[in-house]
Amino acid sequence: MGTYNSFQVQQQQVLEAAKLLNLDKATTELLLWPQREFKVTIPVRLDSGEVQIFHGYRIQHNYARGPAKGGIRFHPDETVDTIRALAGWMTWKTAVVDLPLGGAKGGVVCNPRVMSQRELEQIARGYIRAIAHSIGIAKDVPAPDVYTNPQTMAWMMDEYETIQGIHEPGVLTDKPRQIGGTEGRRDATARGGVISVREACAHQGVDPRGTYAIQGFGNAGQRAALLHREILGGGTLVAVCDSRTGLHNPKGMNPKDLVTYKLTRGSLEGFPGGKMIPRDDVLKLDVDILYPAALENAINESNAHDIKARIICELANGPTTPEADLILYKKGIHVIPDILASAGGVTVSYFEMVQDQYSYFWDETVVHERLDAKITAGSRAVYEAVQEKKVHPRLGAMVVAVARVAEACKLRGWV
């Protein structure tokens, strides 16, 4: 996370919320640290015949409200502190939208870009063999994250079921639909984000059919581009960027054309409907709604003063640094924090767990309706906390989440 240790940032957010809630020292200390951490080694025979040892982690931050939930990342720069931070944020994310779950995260230190499918399958299965004792529908339910996908989940589910000798598809979520996945999962993160924008516009008195820009044009960014008009009843997409270039057209660009172009060309370079601009300039344009949907720390103290958007919807994890948060708050810019804005993914993963448990699957319209209800209720709880405590929305969201988890810990008699 650049110069930031993301775990320390996450702990600082907990401390601020705990102070506002007047939590006692023991409760605060319990919420600052993961409840369980597993470090594993995974021997894998590569295609060359050589055996390589990979290092993996599974960290369960808190399970007071239910089984832990969170993704698995395959990344060469994975660190234990990044996983601790993300596990904590999953605890707060599930709590803010009131799911009966805790938070977890996992990862394997590897570089998927130089590995064959067979090697990736061996890592996936080896990882599950190493942590099978500590996951399960009533313990900890992993999902995909960076460089993992529904196919990875399918291999992992198969390995888990082979070890346990039972059929338990709910042990992992975001699986292919043919083996226990749910309708509505592919666009869930972006859909939840756009629903949270609808609620923020109502709360802030902003016209949802104004201009919007998207920084980062991967899965979430592309789906947000398409869903923004559908859910908000209009809107003009004036700027977008990917890892190579930025595009700007004040008269607007067609989201479907942009997505088709990106998927066929692999980049936005050369798109005929907009003028090329530096990627970072997309963040500084005068728009009603800005979606940071790329990397962490994209909005920091060096560029926060230049941001003019009225509402920022954090589809990425941790795109705004703590210093930038305060600058934006003073400028009157409304930030929908990632633990609310990107909670659509884990919400629909929870729906998948529920459907797997009783082997009965819902129509896509039912998934969408229930997702809308959860994000709407979470948004309203956050805005109540913002007004009551007179804080910025990130702290408001943390206050809601920390209060819910602290209450569960106290009811159990842990503190």
ChimeraX attribute file (.defattr): number of C-alpha atoms within 10 A of each C-alpha:
attribute: neighborCount
match mode: 1-to-1
recipient: residues
	/A:1	14
	/A:2	7
	/A:3	6
	/A:4	11
	/A:5	12
	/A:6	20
	/A:7	22
	/A:8	15
	/A:9	16
	/A:10	19
	/A:11	20
	/A:12	14
	/A:13	19
	/A:14	23
	/A:15	19
	/A:16	14
	/A:17	23
	/A:18	23
	/A:19	13
	/A:20	14
	/A:21	15
	/A:22	10
	/A:23	16
	/A:24	12
	/A:25	11
	/A:26	11
	/A:27	17
	/A:28	20
	/A:29	15
	/A:30	16
	/A:31	21
	/A:32	22
	/A:33	18
	/A:34	19
	/A:35	14
	/A:36	13
	/A:37	17
	/A:38	13
	/A:39	15
	/A:40	15
	/A:41	14
	/A:42	20
	/A:43	14
	/A:44	20
	/A:45	14
	/A:46	16
	/A:47	11
	/A:48	6
	/A:49	8
	/A:50	8
	/A:51	12
	/A:52	10
	/A:53	12
	/A:54	16
	/A:55	15
	/A:56	26
	/A:57	24
	/A:58	29
	/A:59	26
	/A:60	30
	/A:61	30
	/A:62	28
	/A:63	23
	/A:64	23
	/A:65	22
	/A:66	17
	/A:67	20
	/A:68	29
	/A:69	30
	/A:70	32
	/A:71	25
	/A:72	26
	/A:73	23
	/A:74	23
	/A:75	18
	/A:76	13
	/A:77	10
	/A:78	18
	/A:79	14
	/A:80	17
	/A:81	13
	/A:82	19
	/A:83	26
	/A:84	28
	/A:85	24
	/A:86	25
	/A:87	30
	/A:88	28
	/A:89	29
	/A:90	27
	/A:91	31
	/A:92	29
	/A:93	29
	/A:94	29
	/A:95	27
	/A:96	29
	/A:97	27
	/A:98	20
	/A:99	17
	/A:100	14
	/A:101	28
	/A:102	29
	/A:103	32
	/A:104	34
	/A:105	32
	/A:106	29
	/A:107	27
	/A:108	25
	/A:109	16
	/A:110	20
	/A:111	13
	/A:112	16
	/A:113	11
	/A:114	9
	/A:115	13
	/A:116	12
	/A:117	11
	/A:118	12
	/A:119	16
	/A:120	22
	/A:121	19
	/A:122	19
	/A:123	27
	/A:124	25
	/A:125	22
	/A:126	21
	/A:127	26
	/A:128	21
	/A:129	17
	/A:130	17
	/A:131	17
	/A:132	17
	/A:133	12
	/A:134	14
	/A:135	20
	/A:136	19
	/A:137	19
	/A:138	12
	/A:139	17
	/A:140	25
	/A:141	26
	/A:142	27
	/A:143	26
	/A:144	23
	/A:145	17
	/A:146	11
	/A:147	13
	/A:148	19
	/A:149	16
	/A:150	18
	/A:151	15
	/A:152	22
	/A:153	26
	/A:154	23
	/A:155	18
	/A:156	27
	/A:157	25
	/A:158	17
	/A:159	19
	/A:160	25
	/A:161	15
	/A:162	12
	/A:163	13
	/A:164	12
	/A:165	9
	/A:166	9
	/A:167	12
	/A:168	17
	/A:169	25
	/A:170	26
	/A:171	23
	/A:172	30
	/A:173	30
	/A:174	29
	/A:175	26
	/A:176	17
	/A:177	13
	/A:178	7
	/A:179	12
	/A:180	23
	/A:181	25
	/A:182	27
	/A:183	22
	/A:184	22
	/A:185	25
	/A:186	15
	/A:187	19
	/A:188	25
	/A:189	25
	/A:190	28
	/A:191	30
	/A:192	29
	/A:193	29
	/A:194	30
	/A:195	24
	/A:196	27
	/A:197	28
	/A:198	21
	/A:199	21
	/A:200	23
	/A:201	20
	/A:202	12
	/A:203	12
	/A:204	12
	/A:205	9
	/A:206	16
	/A:207	15
	/A:208	24
	/A:209	17
	/A:210	14
	/A:211	21
	/A:212	26
	/A:213	29
	/A:214	27
	/A:215	26
	/A:216	25
	/A:217	23
	/A:218	17
	/A:219	15
	/A:220	24
	/A:221	26
	/A:222	23
	/A:223	21
	/A:224	27
	/A:225	26
	/A:226	19
	/A:227	21
	/A:228	25
	/A:229	17
	/A:230	13
	/A:231	15
	/A:232	17
	/A:233	11
	/A:234	15
	/A:235	19
	/A:236	23
	/A:237	26
	/A:238	23
	/A:239	29
	/A:240	32
	/A:241	29
	/A:242	22
	/A:243	13
	/A:244	11
	/A:245	18
	/A:246	23
	/A:247	25
	/A:248	23
	/A:249	15
	/A:250	15
	/A:251	12
	/A:252	17
	/A:253	19
	/A:254	13
	/A:255	21
	/A:256	13
	/A:257	13
	/A:258	21
	/A:259	22
	/A:260	13
	/A:261	17
	/A:262	18
	/A:263	13
	/A:264	9
	/A:265	12
	/A:266	11
	/A:267	18
	/A:268	25
	/A:269	18
	/A:270	13
	/A:271	15
	/A:272	13
	/A:273	15
	/A:274	21
	/A:275	14
	/A:276	19
	/A:277	15
	/A:278	12
	/A:279	19
	/A:280	16
	/A:281	18
	/A:282	26
	/A:283	26
	/A:284	17
	/A:285	19
	/A:286	18
	/A:287	23
	/A:288	21
	/A:289	27
	/A:290	30
	/A:291	31
	/A:292	29
	/A:293	28
	/A:294	24
	/A:295	16
	/A:296	18
	/A:297	20
	/A:298	21
	/A:299	25
	/A:300	18
	/A:301	18
	/A:302	10
	/A:303	15
	/A:304	21
	/A:305	14
	/A:306	15
	/A:307	21
	/A:308	20
	/A:309	23
	/A:310	20
	/A:311	22
	/A:312	27
	/A:313	25
	/A:314	24
	/A:315	33
	/A:316	25
	/A:317	19
	/A:318	25
	/A:319	23
	/A:320	25
	/A:321	19
	/A:322	19
	/A:323	13
	/A:324	20
	/A:325	22
	/A:326	16
	/A:327	17
	/A:328	25
	/A:329	14
	/A:330	11
	/A:331	14
	/A:332	14
	/A:333	19
	/A:334	22
	/A:335	24
	/A:336	26
	/A:337	30
	/A:338	22
	/A:339	26
	/A:340	29
	/A:341	30
	/A:342	28
	/A:343	31
	/A:344	31
	/A:345	23
	/A:346	26
	/A:347	26
	/A:348	27
	/A:349	27
	/A:350	22
	/A:351	24
	/A:352	28
	/A:353	23
	/A:354	16
	/A:355	18
	/A:356	22
	/A:357	15
	/A:358	9
	/A:359	12
	/A:360	9
	/A:361	18
	/A:362	13
	/A:363	10
	/A:364	13
	/A:365	11
	/A:366	13
	/A:367	20
	/A:368	18
	/A:369	10
	/A:370	15
	/A:371	23
	/A:372	19
	/A:373	13
	/A:374	20
	/A:375	27
	/A:376	21
	/A:377	15
	/A:378	25
	/A:379	25
	/A:380	15
	/A:381	19
	/A:382	27
	/A:383	21
	/A:384	15
	/A:385	19
	/A:386	19
	/A:387	12
	/A:388	10
	/A:389	14
	/A:390	12
	/A:391	16
	/A:392	24
	/A:393	23
	/A:394	21
	/A:395	21
	/A:396	25
	/A:397	31
	/A:398	27
	/A:399	27
	/A:400	24
	/A:401	26
	/A:402	25
	/A:403	20
	/A:404	17
	/A:405	25
	/A:406	23
	/A:407	15
	/A:408	16
	/A:409	19
	/A:410	12
	/A:411	11
	/A:412	11
	/A:413	8
	/A:414	12
	/A:415	15
